[in-house]
Amino acid sequence: MNLPKLPTKRTRRELLKMTPLLGAAALFLPSSRDWLLEHGVGLSDRASETTFRSMHLAPTFSDRAVTALDQFPLNSYLQDDPDVDLEAWRLTVEGLVQHAGEYAIDTIRQLPKITQNTRHVCVEGWDVIGNFGGARLADFLDRVGADPTARFIEVSCADDYYESLEMAAARHPQTLLCYEMYGQPITREHGAPVRLQIPTKLGYKQAKYLMTLRVTNVLQAKRGYWEDQGYAWHGGL
């Protein structure tokens, strides 16, 4: 008696070989294309989050390796200068903190200053090595009494840009509230008076012209300007 032939069990290697073919075929179907893009970005985020090491430092460079300031590309959301009143500027802090309120630049400058030469990587394909100075975001979070169990921070900016970070990245020792570049107060077109500088993340995570900072356990529906257009939320390097 002939028994029905059982399906052959495929090895992991064979399945991996088939993956590009299946993916290419699925791209011809719009519904499959949307599903793949959405779940592919999610998979990338989960992989980045899993492999992120909170104490692993991004590379730093000598002063000789730093790109000249006039060769540091500008990449703004709406405009290079949203006309922030630098004298009246305050950073509004809210959410899961003990000391909510408005903080002047002098409060940030009173925190220990960190200067670092790190690489800025843009998702568009270019990168430069810049010189950045400012206070660790972790030190500022401690200053305002951020809940140690909080999971995220959210920021909004003077040009209506917005962004969010997981707390591990926010408290990374190289993540700065950056108020200086190349030993001088940060210029308007580069994000004055304060921007995020995060050498473990792609450039679009490094929001400029900060106006509000919110500590939270639940992200709002608008998680980040480019992320809401389909970019990866983690944005890790």
C-alpha positions in Angstrom: 0.0 0.0 0.0 1.3 3.4 -1.0 1.2 5.9 1.9 0.6 9.6 1.2 4.0 11.5 0.9 4.5 13.7 3.9 5.7 17.3 3.3 9.5 17.6 3.6 10.6 19.5 6.6 12.7 22.4 5.4 15.9 23.4 7.1 16.4 26.9 8.5 19.0 27.5 5.8 16.5 26.6 3.0 13.9 28.9 4.5 16.4 31.8 4.7 17.2 31.2 1.0 13.5 31.4 0.1 12.9 34.6 2.1 14.1 37.1 -0.6 12.1 35.4 -3.3 8.9 35.4 -1.1 9.5 39.1 -0.3 10.1 40.0 -3.9 6.9 38.2 -5.0 4.9 39.9 -2.2 5.9 43.4 -3.3 3.9 42.9 -6.4 0.7 42.9 -4.3 -0.1 46.3 -2.8 -1.7 44.9 0.3 1.4 42.6 0.9 3.7 45.5 0.2 2.1 47.6 2.9 2.1 44.7 5.4 5.8 44.0 4.7 6.8 47.6 5.1 4.9 48.1 8.4 6.1 44.8 9.9 9.6 45.2 8.5 10.1 48.5 10.2 8.6 47.0 13.4 11.1 44.1 13.2 13.9 46.5 12.7 12.9 48.5 15.8 12.7 45.4 17.9 16.1 44.2 16.8 17.6 47.7 17.4 16.1 47.9 20.9 17.3 44.4 21.7 20.9 45.0 20.7 21.1 48.5 22.2 23.6 48.6 25.0 23.1 51.5 27.4 26.7 51.9 28.4 28.3 51.1 25.0 29.8 54.3 23.7 29.7 55.6 20.1 33.1 56.2 18.6 34.8 59.5 19.5 37.4 61.3 17.3 40.4 63.6 17.6 40.1 67.3 16.9 42.0 66.8 13.6 39.2 64.5 12.3 36.4 67.0 13.0 34.6 68.4 9.9 34.8 72.1 9.5 31.6 73.9 10.7 31.0 75.5 7.3 30.9 72.0 5.8 28.4 70.6 8.3 25.2 70.2 6.3 22.0 71.9 7.4 18.9 69.7 7.4 15.9 71.3 8.9 12.2 70.4 9.0 10.5 73.6 7.8 13.1 76.3 8.0 16.7 76.8 9.2 15.7 79.4 11.7 12.2 79.4 13.3 13.0 82.8 14.9 13.2 81.6 18.5 13.5 84.5 21.0 16.7 83.4 22.6 16.5 85.8 25.5 13.1 84.7 26.6 13.5 81.0 25.8 12.5 78.4 28.4 12.4 74.6 28.2 9.0 73.5 29.5 9.3 70.2 31.4 6.2 68.2 32.2 4.9 64.7 32.8 6.4 62.2 35.3 8.8 64.6 37.1 9.0 66.1 40.6 9.9 69.6 39.4 7.7 70.4 36.4 8.1 74.0 35.1 10.1 76.2 32.8 13.9 76.1 32.7 16.2 78.8 31.4 19.4 77.9 29.5 21.5 78.9 32.6 20.0 76.0 34.5 21.2 73.6 31.8 24.6 75.3 31.7 25.0 74.8 35.4 25.1 71.0 34.9 28.5 69.3 34.2 29.5 70.2 30.7 30.4 67.4 28.3 32.4 68.0 25.0 32.6 65.3 22.5 33.7 64.8 18.9 31.2 62.3 17.4 29.8 61.3 14.1 26.4 62.7 12.9 24.8 60.3 10.5 21.9 61.3 8.3 19.4 58.8 6.9 19.9 60.5 3.5 23.3 59.0 3.2 25.8 61.6 4.4 27.7 61.8 7.7 30.1 64.2 9.3 32.2 64.4 12.5 31.2 67.3 14.7 32.3 68.9 17.9 29.4 69.2 20.4 29.1 70.5 23.9 26.3 70.5 26.4 24.8 68.8 29.5 24.0 65.1 29.6 20.3 64.6 29.2 20.5 62.1 32.1 21.8 64.8 34.4 19.0 67.2 33.4 16.4 64.4 34.0 17.9 63.9 37.5 17.8 67.7 38.1 14.0 67.8 37.4 13.3 64.6 39.3 12.3 62.4 36.5 10.6 59.2 37.6 13.3 56.5 37.5 10.8 54.0 36.2 9.6 56.2 33.3 10.0 54.6 29.9 10.1 57.5 27.4 10.7 61.1 26.8 8.9 63.2 24.2 10.1 66.6 22.9 8.4 69.3 20.7 10.2 72.0 18.9 9.8 75.6 17.8 9.4 74.6 14.2 6.6 72.1 15.1 8.9 69.2 14.7 8.5 66.5 17.4 10.4 63.4 18.5 10.5 60.7 21.2 13.1 58.4 22.7 13.3 55.3 24.9 14.7 56.1 28.3 17.8 54.0 27.8 18.8 56.2 24.9 17.8 59.4 26.8 20.0 58.4 29.7 22.9 57.2 27.6 26.1 59.0 28.7 26.7 60.6 25.3 23.1 61.9 24.8 23.3 65.7 25.3 21.2 68.7 25.6 23.6 70.4 23.2 24.0 74.2 23.5 27.5 74.5 21.9 29.1 73.5 18.6 32.8 74.0 17.9 33.3 75.8 21.2 30.7 78.5 20.5 27.0 78.8 21.4 25.0 76.7 18.9 23.9 78.8 15.9 20.3 79.3 15.0 20.4 77.2 11.9 21.9 74.3 13.8 19.2 74.4 16.5 19.7 77.2 19.0 19.4 77.5 21.8 19.3 73.7 22.6 19.0 70.6 20.5 19.4 66.9 21.1 22.7 65.4 20.2 22.6 61.6 20.2 25.6 59.8 18.5 23.9 56.4 19.0 20.9 57.5 16.8 20.3 58.7 13.2 20.1 62.4 12.6 16.3 62.7 12.5 16.1 61.6 16.1 18.3 64.6 17.1 15.6 67.3 17.3 16.5 71.0 17.1 15.0 74.1 18.7 13.7 72.3 21.8 10.7 73.9 23.5 9.1 71.1 25.6 10.3 67.9 27.2 7.8 65.4 28.6 8.6 62.3 30.7 6.1 59.5 30.2 5.3 55.8 30.3 2.9 56.0 27.3 3.8 57.6 24.0 1.3 59.8 22.3 -0.1 58.9 19.0 2.4 61.2 17.3 5.7 59.5 18.1 8.0 61.4 15.8 7.6 63.5 12.6 9.5 61.1 10.3 8.4 58.0 12.2 4.8 59.0 11.5 5.8 59.0 7.8 7.1 55.4 8.0 10.7 55.7 9.3 11.9 53.4 12.0 11.1 54.7 15.5 14.3 53.4 17.2 16.6 55.0 14.6 19.7 53.3 16.2 23.1 53.0 14.7 
